[in-house]
Amino acid sequence: MYATRSAALLLSSTLVTAAIASGAAAAPRAKRRGHVRRRGVQPTLTVHRTKYGPVIANGAGFTLYMFAKDKNGKSSCYGPCASVWPPLLKGKGRLILGKGVRRRLVGFTRRSNGTIQITYAHHPLYTYVPDAKPGEVHGEGILSFGARWYVISPSGRVITPKGR
């Protein structure tokens, strides 16, 4: 009886773990079109108008966010965090800066896997998978993976919702 109960407990915990893992990673995957840098596509920073005013966006117009947990220009978003908040990576092409992006605020940081992430005003940049269309800002001010996420203005100022 003890072996049967242990096996059932192990099986149920495995199924719960698998459901959580697949749900966290699989649900947003369908919406990733403009989020992840494709091979051969040059990374681009642009300014896009949103309900919070002009914000920094990627070349496809998807809003870019900073993570309040990041310190000293280094990313702390990996694993499940990076599957929901994909980092904006430099890749091999030359970084293209759109009108309104301030060159002096653009920088880079090396991630733990050796890839280079683009920063703005010393903040590593990320997209948010639930933002399905350019200009959406569903991630603004939410608490996720242990800290809040905010958009950044072209001046490098972090935009926080009123009351936070």
N, C-alpha and C positions, 0 to 999 in steps of 0.2 A: 504494500500500500504506500509506503514511504517513497519507493522508487517511482511509482505511478504518479504520485502527487508532485514529486520533484521534476519529473519529465514534463508534466502538464504545465507547471510553473515556468520551466525553462522555455517551452514552446510558446507560451503566451507572451513572455517577456521578449522573445525573439521576434514574434509577429508585431508587437507594439513598436519595437525599435525599428523594424523594417518599414512599417507604415509611416512612422514619423520621418525617417530618413527619405523615403521615396516621396512623401507628400511635400516636404520642404524643398526638395531639389526638382521634382518633376513638374509640379504645378506651374511654377514661373517659367520653366524652360521654353514653353511655346511662344512666349512673348519677347524673346531675347533679340529679335531682329536687329535693332539699332543699338544694342547694349554692348555686345562683345566685338572687339576689333577683328575684322576678317583679314586673312592673309592677303598681302598685296595692297591693302587699303591704307593710305596715309592717315595717321591720327590728326585730328583737327579740333581746335578749340574755337567756339563761336560764342556770340551773345544772343540769347533768345528771350523774347518778351513773355512773361508769365503773369499770373495774378499777383505775384510779389514784386513785379517790376522786372527790369532786365537782369538776367542771371547767366552765369557761365554754363555752356552746354557743349556736347560733343558735335562732331561734324554732321550727324544725322538729326540734330536738334533736340536730342534727349538731355534733360536737365542733369547737371552734375552736382553732387553733394559732397560735403565734408562730414567726417565722423568725429564727434567730440571726444571719443576715446583715444584717437590718434595723438601722439605726443612727439614733439621735436621733429615734425615733418616725416615721421615713420608710421607706416600703416600697422594697425592692430586688427585688421579684418582679413581673416583667412578661413578656409574650409567652408562650413555652412554659411557663414557671414558673406564670404565672397561669392557664393552662388546666388544670393539674393541681392547683394550690392557689388556687382562686378567692378573691379578696379579699372580705371582708364590707363591702359598700358601704352608705352611709347612705341614699341615694336622697332622695325628696322628703317622705316621711312622717315623723311624729314617732317617735323611737327609743323602743321600749317596753323597760323593764327588768323582768325577772322577779324573783321572790323569791330573795334571796341575792346578787344582783348589786349591787356597791357603786358607787353613782352617782359618787362622787368619783374612781374609777379609770377611768371611761369618758371617752374623748376621741375626737378626729378628726384625720386627717391628709389633706392634699390629695395625690392621686396625680398623676403627670406628665401624664395625660390630662384632668385637671381634676375627676375624680370624687372624692368624699369617702369615705375608708375609716375604719371604726370601729376604735378602739384600746382596749386595756384595759391599765392599768398601763404606759402609753406603748408598748405593743407592738401594731403593726398586726395585725389578725386575719384568718385565712384558714380555709376548710374544706379538706378533702382528698377529692378525687373518689373514690378507692377505698373510702372509708368509705361503704358502701352503705345502712346503717341508722343511725337515731339511737343515740347512745351508743358507736358503734364508735370505736376509737382506733388504727387501723392506721398512722397517720403519726407516732405518738409516738416521738421519738428517732432517726428515720431521717435519713440524710444524703442530701439531694436538692437539686440546683441550687446546690451549693457550700457548704452549711451544714446544720446540724441543725434539726429542727422539734420543738417541744414544746407540750404542753397547758399551760393556765394555771388555777390554782386560783381560787376566788372571792376569796381574799385578795390576788390579784395575783401570787402566787409562781409562778415557772416550775417545772413538775414535770419532772424529768429521771429517766430510768430509772436504777436502781442501777448503779454502775460507770462512769458517763459523766461 
